[in-house]
Amino acid sequence: MVIHNLKINLYICYIKKLNMNIQTISVDFPSDILLTLNENENELKKDIKLSLAIRLYRLQKLTIGKAAQIAGLSHFEFETVLSDNGVSISNLTIDDVLKDAQKLR
């Protein structure tokens, strides 16, 4: 099997005075992956970054802001994508909300 090496720039980094440090991670895929998916390399990179951002946010490993940065989206755009995919933008449980409501009384 032939493997296609696709470099993916993941924005696992921070913004410091408008300079963004980027970590490049190389992931190997079968050489026919783009043909199989009927996507170009940029579309696949975008899909991978978005999927990773959603997964890491869902696992509570990233804040919504950092996940949006990895996905290459604004905070609002990422919240919309989360909503479209049935992912809550809040990590509060019903118990958390009820406890907060009791504190306000």
CYANA upper distance limits for C-alpha pairs under 8 A (distance plus 0.5 A):
  1 MET  CA     30 PRO  CA      7.52
  2 VAL  CA     30 PRO  CA      6.36
  2 VAL  CA     31 SER  CA      5.96
  3 ILE  CA     28 ASP  CA      6.54
  3 ILE  CA     29 PHE  CA      5.81
  3 ILE  CA     30 PRO  CA      4.75
  3 ILE  CA     31 SER  CA      5.34
  4 HIS  CA     28 ASP  CA      6.23
  4 HIS  CA     29 PHE  CA      5.56
  4 HIS  CA     30 PRO  CA      5.87
  4 HIS  CA     31 SER  CA      4.77
  4 HIS  CA     32 ASP  CA      8.25
  5 ASN  CA     26 SER  CA      7.33
  5 ASN  CA     27 VAL  CA      6.63
  5 ASN  CA     28 ASP  CA      5.06
  5 ASN  CA     29 PHE  CA      6.72
  5 ASN  CA     31 SER  CA      8.49
  6 LEU  CA     26 SER  CA      6.59
  6 LEU  CA     27 VAL  CA      6.22
  6 LEU  CA     28 ASP  CA      6.62
  6 LEU  CA     29 PHE  CA      7.60
  6 LEU  CA     41 GLU  CA      8.39
  7 LYS  CA     24 THR  CA      7.35
  7 LYS  CA     25 ILE  CA      6.66
  7 LYS  CA     26 SER  CA      5.00
  7 LYS  CA     27 VAL  CA      6.78
  8 ILE  CA     24 THR  CA      6.52
  8 ILE  CA     25 ILE  CA      6.17
  8 ILE  CA     26 SER  CA      6.58
  8 ILE  CA     27 VAL  CA      7.76
  8 ILE  CA     45 LYS  CA      6.56
  9 ASN  CA     22 ILE  CA      7.23
  9 ASN  CA     23 GLN  CA      6.82
  9 ASN  CA     24 THR  CA      5.13
  9 ASN  CA     25 ILE  CA      6.91
 10 LEU  CA     22 ILE  CA      7.22
 10 LEU  CA     23 GLN  CA      6.49
 10 LEU  CA     24 THR  CA      6.60
 10 LEU  CA     25 ILE  CA      7.48
 10 LEU  CA     49 LYS  CA      7.18
 10 LEU  CA     70 ILE  CA      6.52
 11 TYR  CA     21 ASN  CA      8.24
 11 TYR  CA     22 ILE  CA      6.01
 11 TYR  CA     23 GLN  CA      7.00
 11 TYR  CA     69 GLN  CA      7.00
 11 TYR  CA     70 ILE  CA      5.11
 11 TYR  CA     71 ALA  CA      8.37
 11 TYR  CA     72 GLY  CA      8.48
 12 ILE  CA     22 ILE  CA      7.11
 12 ILE  CA     23 GLN  CA      6.67
 12 ILE  CA     70 ILE  CA      6.97
 13 CYS  CA     20 MET  CA      7.66
 13 CYS  CA     21 ASN  CA      6.19
 13 CYS  CA     22 ILE  CA      6.50
 13 CYS  CA     23 GLN  CA      7.51
 14 TYR  CA     20 MET  CA      6.67
 14 TYR  CA     21 ASN  CA      6.87
 15 ILE  CA     19 ASN  CA      6.28
 15 ILE  CA     20 MET  CA      5.26
 15 ILE  CA     21 ASN  CA      7.49
 16 LYS  CA     20 MET  CA      6.92
 29 PHE  CA     33 ILE  CA      7.06
 32 ASP  CA     36 THR  CA      6.51
 33 ILE  CA     37 LEU  CA      6.54
 34 LEU  CA     38 ASN  CA      6.19
 34 LEU  CA     39 GLU  CA      5.74
 34 LEU  CA     40 ASN  CA      6.46
 34 LEU  CA     41 GLU  CA      7.29
 34 LEU  CA     44 LEU  CA      8.09
 35 LEU  CA     39 GLU  CA      7.20
 39 GLU  CA     43 GLU  CA      6.41
 39 GLU  CA     44 LEU  CA      6.83
 40 ASN  CA     44 LEU  CA      6.87
 41 GLU  CA     45 LYS  CA      6.67
 42 ASN  CA     46 LYS  CA      6.65
 43 GLU  CA     47 ASP  CA      6.67
 44 LEU  CA     48 ILE  CA      6.58
 45 LYS  CA     49 LYS  CA      6.64
 46 LYS  CA     50 LEU  CA      6.61
 46 LYS  CA     71 ALA  CA      7.73
 47 ASP  CA     51 SER  CA      6.52
 48 ILE  CA     52 LEU  CA      6.53
 49 LYS  CA     53 ALA  CA      6.55
 49 LYS  CA     70 ILE  CA      6.79
 49 LYS  CA     71 ALA  CA      5.64
 49 LYS  CA     72 GLY  CA      8.42
 50 LEU  CA     54 ILE  CA      6.67
 50 LEU  CA     70 ILE  CA      7.80
 50 LEU  CA     71 ALA  CA      5.05
 50 LEU  CA     72 GLY  CA      8.39
 51 SER  CA     55 ARG  CA      6.60
 52 LEU  CA     56 LEU  CA      6.55
 52 LEU  CA     71 ALA  CA      8.35
 53 ALA  CA     57 TYR  CA      6.51
 53 ALA  CA     62 LEU  CA      8.49
 53 ALA  CA     67 ALA  CA      5.22
 53 ALA  CA     68 ALA  CA      7.41
 53 ALA  CA     70 ILE  CA      6.44
 53 ALA  CA     71 ALA  CA      6.25
 54 ILE  CA     58 ARG  CA      6.47
 54 ILE  CA     67 ALA  CA      7.41
 54 ILE  CA     82 LEU  CA      7.64
 55 ARG  CA     59 LEU  CA      6.69
 56 LEU  CA     60 GLN  CA      6.72
 56 LEU  CA     61 LYS  CA      5.75
 56 LEU  CA     62 LEU  CA      6.30
 56 LEU  CA     67 ALA  CA      7.76
 57 TYR  CA     61 LYS  CA      6.33
 57 TYR  CA     62 LEU  CA      5.44
 57 TYR  CA     63 THR  CA      6.82
 57 TYR  CA     64 ILE  CA      6.92
 57 TYR  CA     67 ALA  CA      6.60
 58 ARG  CA     87 VAL  CA      7.73
 62 LEU  CA     66 LYS  CA      6.44
 62 LEU  CA     67 ALA  CA      6.36
 63 THR  CA     67 ALA  CA      6.62
 64 ILE  CA     68 ALA  CA      6.53
 64 ILE  CA     75 HIS  CA      7.68
 64 ILE  CA     78 PHE  CA      8.31
 64 ILE  CA     79 GLU  CA      8.31
 64 ILE  CA     89 ILE  CA      8.12
 65 GLY  CA     69 GLN  CA      6.76
 65 GLY  CA     75 HIS  CA      6.38
 66 LYS  CA     70 ILE  CA      6.84
 67 ALA  CA     71 ALA  CA      6.73
 67 ALA  CA     78 PHE  CA      8.41
 68 ALA  CA     72 GLY  CA      6.59
 68 ALA  CA     73 LEU  CA      5.66
 68 ALA  CA     74 SER  CA      6.56
 68 ALA  CA     75 HIS  CA      6.13
 68 ALA  CA     77 GLU  CA      8.40
 68 ALA  CA     78 PHE  CA      5.84
 69 GLN  CA     73 LEU  CA      6.57
 69 GLN  CA     74 SER  CA      7.69
 69 GLN  CA     75 HIS  CA      8.44
 71 ALA  CA     78 PHE  CA      8.14
 73 LEU  CA     77 GLU  CA      6.25
 73 LEU  CA     78 PHE  CA      6.29
 74 SER  CA     78 PHE  CA      6.62
 75 HIS  CA     79 GLU  CA      6.73
 76 PHE  CA     80 THR  CA      6.76
 77 GLU  CA     81 VAL  CA      6.82
 78 PHE  CA     82 LEU  CA      6.64
 79 GLU  CA     83 SER  CA      6.65
 79 GLU  CA     89 ILE  CA      6.96
 80 THR  CA     84 ASP  CA      6.59
 81 VAL  CA     85 ASN  CA      6.71
 82 LEU  CA     86 GLY  CA      6.70
 82 LEU  CA     87 VAL  CA      5.37
 82 LEU  CA     88 SER  CA      7.28
 82 LEU  CA     89 ILE  CA      7.41
 83 SER  CA     87 VAL  CA      6.05
 83 SER  CA     88 SER  CA      7.08
 83 SER  CA     89 ILE  CA      7.88
 92 LEU  CA     96 ASP  CA      6.30
 92 LEU  CA     97 VAL  CA      7.32
 93 THR  CA     97 VAL  CA      7.00
 94 ILE  CA     98 LEU  CA      6.68
 95 ASP  CA     99 LYS  CA      6.54
 96 ASP  CA    100 ASP  CA      6.67
 97 VAL  CA    101 ALA  CA      6.61
 98 LEU  CA    102 GLN  CA      6.71
 99 LYS  CA    103 LYS  CA      6.82
100 ASP  CA    104 LEU  CA      6.96
101 ALA  CA    105 ARG  CA      7.30
